[in-house]
């Protein structure tokens, strides 16, 4: 039992520099999110202004798309484990699929077409998500994983910032319309695909030690009951929190209904991404040092406060303030959330563990998005945000009282 920590920790305990693979994967995420966030903040505007669709359609599109991604992540993560930890091919295939489908959203003529293309985009995310997260864990010593995932999320959010600012600049100064801007997202998407194709080198053998590799050829059954009890509790609470974590595109829809202009909405989206990018890396490092559960609790409590405040917002100034507050505290907890999964998983099951993590989130995605949109459309935006904020507060309480990480897991 004591064998799982010794070799990596002895050889890398003093390591402070992130591995090359983590840096390359971070750059891949930067350019992929650059492409994605040229498009994502324009979807609610496209639906409302061009395709005449409301909050329920937006909730359905985002919910189904996220659920498809999460369901596929269990399969892809598990498959990358069965392949002996060889994860690059699945990761590359996922990025290629997303960056082929996403620009075509600019040609959509109805909201069901948006649903189809957005779903294909997220299928790509589903194929790549768990193998990529496992690649980060494979390459990183356990004492640095909060830092690694925080760094990865910082570049994610940096790409989102670049994408939304680029979209805002093009709309403000170029004279191009929404559909043409969306088509241009193919350029940074191509850079992301080329980076992972050229920049990630996988060894012929996985980075698992020979002793760890001497396992039965047949993998264990894929059963929820085989997960450790702390892992199951954590995933259940995370699923509840996902019911509250409505798509951030609803923040833009709120601004649109308050009369905020398209360019300003893109700048608000950029501000959220910048705020996350500013705190993601530091939040991951703090999680490594002081405990990952504590950083998650702070992030979840701040999410609850943010959504309760969004229910009270009546002006663009208020929307700016709450959005930045939301982004700063959300960024702090992003690295810890994924680092906990890598803590719970053995090296031979990391892909599967991340698959279960994304599946748990995905199971709540469709009802969460549709319920939020339903409350908004048939009652009010305030009720939808109040409901989500209250649910997030409950999830934070359950995390602390029922699913708190063990001390040895909180700070490896």
C-alpha positions in Angstrom: 0.0 0.0 0.0 2.9 2.3 0.8 4.2 1.7 -2.7 2.0 4.2 -4.5 3.8 7.4 -3.3 7.5 6.6 -3.0 9.1 6.9 -6.5 7.4 10.0 -7.9 7.5 11.8 -4.5 11.2 11.0 -3.8 12.4 12.1 -7.2 10.1 15.1 -7.7 9.4 16.4 -4.2 11.5 19.5 -4.8 10.2 20.1 -8.3 8.6 23.5 -8.8 8.6 23.8 -12.6 5.6 22.5 -14.5 6.3 19.6 -16.9 6.6 20.4 -20.6 3.5 18.4 -21.4 1.4 20.4 -19.0 2.6 23.7 -20.6 1.8 22.4 -24.1 -1.6 21.2 -23.1 -2.2 24.6 -21.5 -1.4 26.3 -24.8 -3.7 23.9 -26.6 -6.5 24.9 -24.2 -5.7 28.6 -24.7 -6.1 28.4 -28.5 -9.1 26.1 -28.3 -10.9 28.4 -25.8 -9.8 31.4 -28.0 -11.9 29.8 -30.8 -14.7 28.6 -28.5 -15.2 32.0 -26.9 -15.4 33.9 -30.1 -18.5 31.8 -30.5 -20.0 30.9 -27.1 -20.9 34.5 -25.9 -22.6 35.1 -29.3 -24.9 32.1 -29.0 -27.5 33.7 -26.7 -27.4 36.8 -28.8 -27.8 34.8 -32.0 -30.7 32.9 -30.6 -32.5 36.0 -29.2 -31.8 38.5 -32.0 -31.6 36.4 -35.2 -33.4 33.1 -34.6 -36.1 34.4 -32.2 -35.5 31.7 -29.5 -35.9 32.3 -25.7 -34.3 31.1 -22.4 -35.8 27.6 -22.6 -34.1 27.0 -26.0 -30.8 28.3 -24.6 -31.2 26.0 -21.5 -32.0 23.0 -23.7 -29.1 23.6 -26.1 -26.5 24.1 -23.3 -27.9 21.3 -21.2 -28.0 18.7 -24.0 -24.6 19.8 -25.3 -22.9 19.6 -21.9 -24.6 16.3 -21.0 -23.4 14.7 -24.3 -19.9 15.8 -23.5 -20.0 14.5 -19.9 -21.4 11.1 -20.9 -18.7 10.6 -23.5 -16.0 11.5 -21.0 -16.7 8.3 -19.0 -16.2 6.2 -22.2 -13.1 8.1 -23.4 -11.4 8.2 -20.0 -12.0 4.5 -19.5 -10.8 3.7 -23.0 -7.6 5.7 -22.4 -6.9 3.5 -19.3 -7.6 0.3 -21.3 -5.1 1.5 -23.9 -2.4 1.5 -21.2 -2.5 5.2 -20.5 -2.0 6.2 -24.2 -4.3 9.2 -24.3 -3.0 11.5 -27.1 -5.1 10.0 -30.0 -8.4 10.5 -28.2 -7.4 14.0 -27.1 -6.4 15.0 -30.6 -9.6 13.5 -32.2 -11.8 15.5 -29.7 -10.1 18.8 -30.5 -10.4 18.1 -34.3 -14.2 17.4 -34.1 -15.0 20.5 -32.0 -13.0 22.8 -34.2 -14.6 21.4 -37.3 -18.2 21.8 -36.1 -18.0 25.1 -34.1 -17.4 27.5 -37.0 -20.4 26.1 -38.8 -22.7 27.7 -36.1 -22.3 30.8 -38.1 -24.4 29.2 -40.9 -27.3 28.0 -38.6 -30.7 28.9 -39.8 -32.8 27.7 -36.8 -32.2 26.9 -33.1 -32.4 23.1 -33.7 -29.5 23.5 -36.1 -27.7 25.4 -33.3 -28.5 22.5 -31.0 -27.1 19.9 -33.5 -23.8 21.8 -34.1 -23.3 22.8 -30.5 -23.8 19.1 -29.5 -21.2 18.0 -32.1 -18.8 20.6 -30.7 -19.4 19.2 -27.2 -19.1 15.6 -28.4 -15.5 16.6 -29.3 -15.1 17.9 -25.8 -16.5 14.7 -24.4 -13.9 12.6 -26.3 -10.9 14.7 -25.3 -11.8 15.9 -21.8 -11.0 12.9 -19.5 -8.0 11.7 -21.4 -6.5 15.2 -21.4 -7.1 15.7 -17.7 -5.5 12.3 -17.1 -2.5 13.4 -19.3 -2.0 16.3 -16.9 -2.1 14.1 -13.9 0.2 11.5 -15.5 2.8 14.2 -16.2 2.6 16.0 -12.8 3.9 15.0 -9.4 1.1 14.7 -6.8 2.3 17.7 -4.7 1.9 20.0 -7.8 -1.4 18.9 -9.2 -3.5 21.8 -7.9 -0.9 24.1 -9.4 -1.0 22.2 -12.7 -4.7 22.2 -13.0 -4.9 25.8 -11.9 -2.3 26.8 -14.6 -4.3 24.8 -17.1 -7.5 26.6 -16.1 -5.7 30.0 -16.2 -4.8 29.4 -19.9 -8.3 28.2 -20.6 -9.7 31.4 -19.2 -6.9 33.4 -20.9 -8.1 31.9 -24.2 -11.7 32.8 -23.4 -10.6 36.3 -22.7 -8.7 36.6 -26.0 -11.7 35.1 -27.9 -14.4 37.3 -26.5 -12.2 40.5 -26.9 -11.4 39.5 -30.5 -15.2 39.0 -31.2 -15.9 42.4 -29.6 -13.2 44.2 -31.6 -14.3 42.6 -34.9 -18.0 43.5 -34.3 -17.1 47.1 -33.2 -14.6 48.0 -35.9 -14.7 45.6 -38.9 -18.3 45.8 -40.0 -18.6 42.0 -40.1 -21.9 40.4 -38.8 -22.3 37.7 -36.2 -22.2 34.8 -38.7 -18.9 36.0 -40.2 -17.3 36.5 -36.8 -18.3 32.9 -35.9 -16.7 31.5 -39.1 -13.4 33.2 -38.2 -13.2 31.0 -35.0 -11.7 28.3 -37.3 -8.3 30.0 -37.3 -7.3 29.7 -33.6 -9.0 26.3 -33.5 -6.6 25.1 -36.2 -3.7 26.3 -34.1 -4.9 24.2 -31.2 -5.2 21.1 -33.2 -1.7 21.6 -34.7 -0.2 22.2 -31.3 -1.4 19.0 -29.8 -0.5 17.0 -32.9 3.1 18.2 -32.9 3.7 19.2 -29.3 2.7 16.2 -27.3 4.9 13.2 -27.4 3.7 10.0 -25.8 6.1 7.2 -24.8 5.5 3.7 -26.1 4.8 2.7 -22.6 2.6 4.5 -20.1 4.4 6.3 -17.2 3.1 3.7 -14.7 5.8 1.7 -12.8 6.3 -1.9 -13.6 4.9 -2.9 -10.2 1.7 -0.9 -10.9 1.6 -2.3 -14.5 1.5 -5.9 -13.2 -2.3 -5.9 -13.0 -4.9 -8.2 -14.5 -5.4 -7.6 -18.2 -9.1 -7.2 -17.9 -10.1 -3.9 -16.3 -12.4 -4.0 -13.3 -16.2 -3.7 -14.0 -17.4 -0.1 -14.6 -19.6 0.1 -11.5 -20.5 3.1 -9.4 -20.4 0.9 -6.3 -16.7 0.1 -6.9 -15.7 3.7 -6.3 -14.4 4.5 -2.8 -17.1 6.0 -0.5 -15.3 9.4 -0.2 -15.2 9.6 -4.0 -18.9 8.8 -4.3 -19.8 11.4 -1.7 -17.8 14.0 -3.4 -19.3 13.3 -6.8 -22.8 13.3 -5.4 -22.3 16.7 -3.8 -20.7 17.9 -7.0 -23.7 16.7 -9.0 -26.0 18.7 -6.7 -23.8 21.8 -7.2 -24.1 21.3 -11.0 -27.8 21.8 -10.7 -26.9 25.3 -9.5 -24.1 25.9 -12.0 -26.2 27.2 -14.9 -24.4 28.1 -18.0 -22.6 31.5 -17.9 -24.3 32.4 -21.1 -27.4 33.2 -18.9 -25.4 36.1 -17.4 -25.1 37.5 -20.9 -28.8 36.9 -21.6 -29.6 38.8 -18.4 -27.5 41.7 -19.7 -29.2 41.5 -23.1 -32.6 41.8 -21.4 -31.4 44.8 -19.4 -30.5 46.6 -22.6 -26.8 46.1 -22.6 -25.2 46.3 -26.1 -23.6 43.3 -27.8 -20.0 44.7 -27.6 -20.4 45.5 -23.9 -21.8 42.0 -23.3 -18.7 40.6 -24.9 -16.5 42.8 -22.7 -18.4 41.5 -19.6 -17.7 38.0 -20.8 -14.1 38.9 -21.2 -14.0 40.4 -17.7 -15.3 37.1 -16.3 -12.6 35.2 -18.1 -9.8 37.6 -17.1 -10.9 37.4 -13.4 -10.8 33.6 -13.6 -7.4 33.7 -15.3 -6.0 36.0 -12.6 -6.9 33.7 -9.7 -6.8 30.2 -11.2 -3.0 29.5 -10.9 -2.7 31.0 -7.4 -5.8 29.2 -6.3 -4.4 25.9 -7.4 -1.1 26.6 -5.5 -3.0 27.6 -2.4 -5.0 24.4 -2.7 -1.8 22.3 -2.8 -0.4 24.1 0.3 -3.5 24.5 2.5 -6.0 22.0 1.4 -8.1 21.5 -1.7 -11.4 21.2 0.2 -11.0 24.7 1.6 -10.5 26.3 -1.7 -13.5 24.5 -3.1 -15.7 25.7 -0.2 -14.7 29.3 -0.8 -15.4 29.0 -4.5 -18.8 27.4 -4.0 -19.9 29.8 -1.3 -18.9 32.8 -3.5 -20.8 31.2 -6.4 -23.9 31.1 -4.2 -23.5 34.8 -3.3 -22.9 35.8 -6.9 -26.1 34.2 -8.2 -28.2 35.6 -5.4 -26.8 39.0 -6.3 -27.5 38.5 -10.0 -31.1 38.0 -9.1 -31.1 41.6 -7.8 -29.1 43.3 -10.6 -31.0 46.0 -12.5 -28.3 47.9 -14.3 -25.2 47.3 -16.4 -23.0 48.6 -13.6 -24.3 46.1 -11.2 -23.9 43.3 -13.7 -20.2 44.3 -14.2 -19.5 44.2 -10.5 -21.2 40.9 -9.8 -19.7 39.3 -12.9 -16.1 40.2 -11.8 -16.7 39.0 -8.3 -18.1 35.7 -9.6 -15.1 35.3 -11.9 -12.4 36.0 -9.3 -13.8 33.4 -6.8 -14.8 30.8 -9.4 -11.2 30.8 -10.7 -9.8 30.1 -7.2 -11.5 26.8 -6.9 -11.1 25.4 -10.5 -7.7 23.7 -9.9 -8.7 22.1 -6.6 -11.9 20.6 -8.1 -9.9 18.5 -10.6 -6.9 17.9 -8.4 -9.2 16.1 -5.9 -10.2 13.6 -8.6 -6.5 12.8 -9.4 -5.9 12.4 -5.7 -8.6 9.8 -5.3 -7.6 7.8 -8.4 -4.8 5.2 -8.8 -2.4 5.8 -11.8 -4.0 3.0 -13.8 -7.5 4.4 -13.3 -7.1 8.1 -13.8 -8.9 8.3 -17.1 -11.9 6.3 -15.7 -12.0 8.5 -12.5 -12.1 11.7 -14.6 -14.8 10.0 -16.7 -16.9 9.4 -13.6 -16.3 13.0 -12.6 -17.5 14.4 -15.9 -20.4 11.9 -16.0 -21.7 13.0 -12.6 -21.6 16.6 -13.8 -23.3 15.7 -17.1 -26.2 13.8 -15.5 -27.3 17.1 -14.0 -26.6 19.3 -17.1 -29.9 18.9 -19.0 -32.3 19.3 -16.1 -30.2 22.1 -14.6 -30.2 24.1 -17.9 -33.9 23.5 -18.7 -35.1 24.2 -15.1 -33.1 27.4 -15.0 -34.5 28.5 -18.4 -38.1 27.4 -17.4 -38.0 29.4 -14.2 -36.7 32.4 -16.1 -39.2 32.2 -19.0 -42.3 31.4 -17.0 -41.6 33.4 -13.9 -38.6 35.7 -13.8 -34.8 35.9 -14.2 -34.6 36.8 -10.5 -36.3 33.6 -9.4 -34.0 31.5 -11.6 -30.8 33.1 -10.1 -32.2 33.0 -6.5 -32.9 29.2 -6.9 -29.5 28.5 -8.3 -27.8 30.5 -5.5 -29.7 28.7 -2.8 -28.8 25.3 -4.3 -25.2 26.3 -4.5 -25.2 27.3 -0.8 -26.7 23.9 0.1 -24.0 22.0 -1.9 -21.3 24.0 -0.1 -22.8 23.1 3.2 -23.0 19.4 2.3 -19.4 19.5 1.0 -18.2 20.7 4.5 -20.4 18.5 6.6 -20.7 15.2 4.6 -18.1 15.0 1.8 -15.0 16.8 3.2 -11.7 15.5 1.8 -9.4 13.5 4.2 -6.4 15.5 5.4 -3.9 13.4 3.3 -6.0 14.1 0.2 -6.4 17.8 0.8 -2.8 18.7 0.5 -0.7 16.0 -1.0 
